[in-house]
Amino acid sequence: MIVLKFGGTSVGSVENFRKVAKIVQDTSGEKIVVLSAMSGVTNTLVQIGELLKRRRKQEALQLIYGLNDKYLSVAKELLDSDECFFKAQVVLKRYYQLMLSIAEESFSLKNQKVIMAQGELVSTNLFQLYFEEFDGDSVLLSALDFMYIDQDGEPRPAVIRERIHKVLSNHNAKTFITQGFICRNEKNEIDNLNRGGSDYSASLIGSAVNANEIQIWTDIDGMHNNDPRYVDHTFSVKELSFDEAAELAYFGAKILHPQSIIPAKLSNIPVLLKNTFKPESPGTRIHNKAKVQKIRAIAAKDHITAIKIKSYRMLMAYGFLKKIFEVFEDHKTSIDMITTSEVAVSLTIDNTSKLEAIKSELEGFGNIEVDSDLSIICIAGDLAQNKRGITSAIFNGLRDIPIRMISYGGSNYNLSFLVKTSDKIAVLNILNEGLFSELISESVVQA
């Protein structure tokens, strides 16, 4: 069994639906296809929810009308047979009437979650109808029948495994099509997987069915060694360990959410990152047997704020850091980086919604300094096996760049440092040239 997940851009148009169908058909054996909403639809659904929340019903209705027209246009162009187009009209009418009925009700969080689920439900219905014409050997499954989260919003793998095996046992097909992102909660209400979305769904499903491989199809040729938006001559990394991939995802690599591949890692299932629009490209393979390499890739995370707490009460004291961390825990604010000295602690956060309250509490511990408009640069690789010469190669080129913090040792796969965001692009380019010059030359020659 192989799990294939396709993101919003992969199903963003009629042409792209057809590309996805060809990829699915060319994949041998049993498979589960996990689809996102069509590109741009989720943003529209968020807008509809926000408008209804603010009681701007007419504006919300205009968006609902427009979305329905878009779906009908896609169905008409996508489906060749009158029978399948008629089925599509019936399906779309059902979802359209549901949206109109929600618009007539008082706003609620429950209805907002229902609205958010419609994108994936419609895209999978349209894809199933097209695949019915295209191949014929497929079954549409509702993720609402097996994807489940508890009262804390966390997936329950054991429940998902039991439910999905029960659902699959009711059908005899080679291809199963289902939705990413959506699920049910402990109240049996429609909900969603906030973190990682459809990638998380694919990883959870792959783990539940003990898949041979999980494929994540996007519009990028796998994980790049650096950010191609800011750096020329980047290249796709052939393989990564799960630890390296998690570090890169957490610190800015947009192709994956940092938590989305945890179920695959725990079940030791390889994850393959592929490009829907260049299926011949090898992409990036993430697995536990990736060969050791000193530097894999670089990523950057923006919108970082640094907080420094300086207090001589730290000197020779115990329990001080615990009290500091409790402030952030109380305000549900996670910490990215941390460095300490005998009399000071510096740490970074990316969520500043509770910053003023945090500062107010921290002032009871000592002098507080706050810096904003910062970026974390993450260098990922098996640094523990290649320590000699690595730090000089990294920092010699950055001698003219002010570095606010450096963090290494918490993981053998990550060296991170903090710079001004205005210096980020320069840093990424300097590191690309200094750390990957030989590999860049090889990739340019091959191209």
Buried (B, 14 or more C-beta within 10 A) or exposed (E): BBBBBBBBBBBBBBEBBEBBBBBBBEBEEBBBBBBBBBBBBBEBBBEBBBBBBEEEEEBBBEBBEEBBEBBBEBBEEBBEEEEBBEBBBEBBEEBBEBBEEBBEEEBEEBBBBBBBBBBBBBBBBBBBBBBBBBBEEBBBBBBBBBBBBEEEBEBBBEBBBEBBEEBBEEEEBBBBBBBBBBBBBEEEEBBBBEBBBBBBBBBBBBBBBEBBBBBBBBBBBBBBBBBBEBBEBBBBBBBBBBBBBBBBBBBBBEBBBBBBBBBBBEBEBBBBBBBBBEBEEBBBBBBEEBEEBBBBBBBBBEBBBBBBBBBEEBEEEEEBBEEBBEBBEEBEBEBBBBBBEEEBBBBBBBBBEBBEEBBEBBEEBBEBEEBEEBBBBBBBBBBEEEEEEBEEEBBEBBEEBEBBBBBBEEBBBBBBBBBBBEBBBBBBBBBBBBBBEEBBEEBEEEE
